Amino acid sequence: MEKPSNLLLKLSRRLFTNSEEQEIFIQALIHPQPFQPCILWCKQKPDISPFLVEIPTSWQPPFIDRLQFGEKPGQHPLHEQGYFYCLDFSSVFAAATLLTIPHQISLAFDMCAAPGGKSVFAWKALQPDLLISNEVIGKRLGMLISNLKRCHIAPSVVVNRDSSVFGELISFSSNLVIVDAPCTGQSLLAKGEKAPGCFHPIAINKSANRQKRIIANSAKIVAPQSYLAYMTCTYSPEENEQVCEWLLERFPHFQAIEISYLSKYQSHLTKIPCYRMFPQDRLGAGAFTVLLKNTDENEGEKVDLDVISSMYIFQNQ
């Protein structure tokens, strides 16, 4: 039997007090098992599904299908025609907080958008008047643009700038800002992929510092009475609960929103209402998610979004 690293052992003990839970978590990473494929229907579902579908979870939106093992949706002709987007069910869990947003969204901004799953989810769930998908890493832009184009996500635009630019140019502009933050990617191990150094404290701290910078810049563009969704696909508390605690200390007008339909996934590592999925839940490789609201009552200044029109790399109308 493969032996877990000391760093993985330490993480498991921080996440779980029960030794049996620690062992189940460790084994899920050392001996990864396949997860069921999942799709997001961008267009209307066919009356008769072309796939064998699992019974949905209680919090799963109707435009999501978790498929039975053996289904290969990416090879189906409807995929190329943009009928659906393939994603990990952990991503559905992370984005499920958006389903609690009560009002019409004029502008949704996805700060770290590639390859596009959270943008597609927000567009489908909330039907914003405009979706802006930003990706700072140039080599990831092609995949993002391709997915938004194939799935006919409109009206949407793609931009390529550091988060600090938007904090200055379009402050208090967005009804929803999504930060699917770059992280150490520890959940990749649960999918049988590689994530070298993902448990090392230096890598974790470097990642957490980057996340804090991005979420702080993102908070600046959230309009009063609007929302900031933060999520990762990693397990370290430094990159999850501690980032939220850091933000709420510096932006006290933000408040974490309780999501009743995710209550059984409530993180026990903080008093803040935020939620975790672990690979041993057997739904997906793992995710962390929290929805924050800007409780400021002031309307703020109306922002002319034409100031960033010159940044558009791609526009889908």
N, C-alpha and C positions, 0 to 999 in steps of 0.2 A: 504494500500500500504506500502511495506517495506521501511524503511527510510535508506538512505545511511549514512555510517559513515562519521565523520568529515574528516578523512584522505582521503577517496575517493572523497569527495567534493573538498578538496584542490587540489588533483591531477587533477581532471577534469578542474578546473580553470586554472591550469598551462598549460594544454594541449590545451584548447580551449578558445578563447576570447568570442565566441558567447554563450549566455546562453542556447539557444536551442540545440546546439551541445553538450554542457556539459550534458544536461539532457538525450539526446539520448544515449550518452556514458555510463552514470550511469545506465540507465535502461537496457542496454545490459549486464551489469554485475550482476545487482540485479535480473533480470528476464531473464536468459539465454535461448536462442532459439537454436534448433539443427542446425548444419551446414551439408551441403551435404558431403557425403563420397567422398574420393579422392584416386586414385591409380596411381602409377608409374609403367609403363610397363618395366620390366627388359628384357623380351624377346620380339620378334616381336608380335605386336598386331594381334589378329585374324582378318580376313577380315570382319567377322560379330561379333560385340561386344557382349559378353555375358551379358552386362549390358545396362541399359538405361542411356545415356550420355547427359550432359548439353552442350550447345553451349560454346566453349572455349573462354576465355578472349584473348585479343590481344597479351598479353605477355606470354601466357601459352605455354610451349614447347609441341611438338607433342606426346611425350611419356607419357604425363600426361592426365588423364581423370578425370573430376569432374562429379560425378554420381548423378542421381536423388534421391530424398528422398525415403527411403524404400529399396534401394539396400543394400545388406550385403556382400560386396566382401570378407571379411575375412572368410566367410563360404563356398565360392566357391572352388571346387577342384583345379582350376588353382592356387589358392593362395598357397596351400600346395606344389604344384609342382614348385613354385618359378617363376611363370610367372609375378607376380606383387608384389609390396610392398604397403601396405596401409599407408597413411599419411594424416595429416591435410593440407588443402589447404594453410594455413598460412605458413607452411614449404616450400611449393612450391614457394610462394611469396619471402620468405627470401632467398632461394637458386637461384632465378631467375637471380640474379646479375651475377652468374657464366656463364650464356649464352653469356655474352659480351666478355669473354676472347678469344682473337683472335688466339692464337697459340697452337700447340701441347703441352700437359702437360706430362712431363716425370714422375714427382713425385707429387702426391697430398697427403696432410697430413691433416687428420681430427683430431683436437686436443681434442675435447670433444664429442666423436663419438656416444655413446649409446643413443638410441637403434639402430641407423644406417641409419636413413633417409637421412641425408645430405651426408653421404658416398655413399649411393646408387645413389643419384641424381648426385653427381660429377662423379662417375664412368660411368653412363649412358650418361651424357651430354658431357663429355670431353674425355672419353676413355684413362685415363692415363696409362703410362707404368707400374706404380706401385701405388697402393693406400695403405697408412698406416693409420689405424684407431686406435686412442689411447683413452683409457678410464681409468681415474685414480681411479674411484670407483669400487672396486672389485666385488661387488654384481650386478653390471650392465653389467659385461662382458659376462655373459651367453646369455643374450638377443641379444647383439651385434653380437656375434659369430654365434648364431643361425640364425639371419636374413641374414648375409653375406653368410653363407653357403647355406641356403635355396634358396636364389636368385642367387647363382652361381656368386658372385662378385669376379672376378679374373682377373689379379693377385692382391691379397690383403693380408695384414697381420694385425693382431691385437696385440697391445702392451698395457702395463699397467704401466705408469710412470707419474710422475709430469712433468708439462710443462717445468720446469727449466732444467730438464735433457737434453731435446732435444736442448734447446738454447745453451748448452755447447757442445754437442756431434756432432750435425749435422747442425751447423750454415750455412746459405746461401745455403741450399740444395734443397729447395722445390719450385716448380713452382706455387703451390697453397697451402695455409694453410687456413683451415676453422676453425673458432672459433665460434661454436654455444654455446655461453657462458652460464654456470649455472647462473640462475637469480632468482628473487623473484617469477617469474611465475604468474604474475597478470592475464595473459590471461586465465589461468585455470578456473577462475571464469566465463568467458564467455562461457565455455563449461559445466558449471554446476558442476565443480569439486571444491575441497577445496584447498586453499592456505593460511593457517593461518599466520597472521601477515605480509602479503605481502605488505601492504601500510605503515608499520611502518618505520619511518626514520632510526632507528637503523638497521633493516633488509636490507633496501635499501642501506645504506652506507657500510655495511659489504659485501653485494653482489657486489657493485661497486668496492670496493677495491680488491676483489678477481678477478673480471673481468680485472682490469687494470694489475694485476700481470700476468694473463694468456695471455692477448693480447701482453704485452711487451715481454714475453718469446717467443711467437709465431712469433712476428715480426723479431726476431733474426734468424729464420730458413727460412725466405723468400729470395729466390735468387734474385739478381739484375734483374730488368725488369720483376718481377713476382708479384704474387697477394696474398693479405690477405683479406679474407671475414669474416666480423664480423656480428653476428646476435644474437638476443634474442627473447624471447616470452613474453616480459614484456613491460610496458608502461612508467615507470619512466625515465625522462630525465637523471638522474644521472647514469643510467645503459646503456644508449644508446648514445645520442648526446655527453654528457659530457665525456664519455669514449673515443669517437673518437677524441674530441678536446684535451684531455689529451695525447693521443698517438701521435697525429700530432705535438704537442709541443715538445715532447721528441724524436721523430723520424722524423725530418723535411724532410728526403729524401722520406717519404711516401706521397702519394697524393690520395685523394678520387676521384674516377672515376664517371663521370656523366653517368647515365643509362637512355637513352632517352625514352625507352619504359615503364619506371616506373615514368615518370616525374609527372604524376598527383598525385602520392603518396609522392612527395617530402616533407620532414619534414620542417615545418615553424619555428622550434625551433632553427635552426642553419643555417649558410651560407654554411656549408659543404653539398655536394650532398649525402644525405642519405634518406632512404625511410621507411615509416610506413604504415602498414595496421591496421585498427581498426575494432572491432567486428561489429560496425554499418554499415560497408561496406557490410556485409552479405556474405562475401566470406570465412572468417575464423576468428578464435578467436583473432588474432592480432599478429603482428610481427614487428621487426625493422631490417633493413639490410643496409649494406654499403660495397662497394668493394674498397679496397685500393691497390695502386701499389707502389712497391719499385722502385723508379725512378733512383736509383744509376746505373751509366753506367759501373762500374767495374764488371768484370766477377766473382770475388770472387774465393775462393779456391774450387777445386773439392773435394767433400766429399765422403769417402768410406762408403757406407751405411751398409757394413758388421759390422760396429761398433755397430749397434743396432740389428743385427740378433740374438744375444743371448737373446734378450728381447721378441722375438716372442712367443705369447701364442697360436696363431692360424695362419695358413698360407693356403691360398686358391690359388692353381695354375691352 
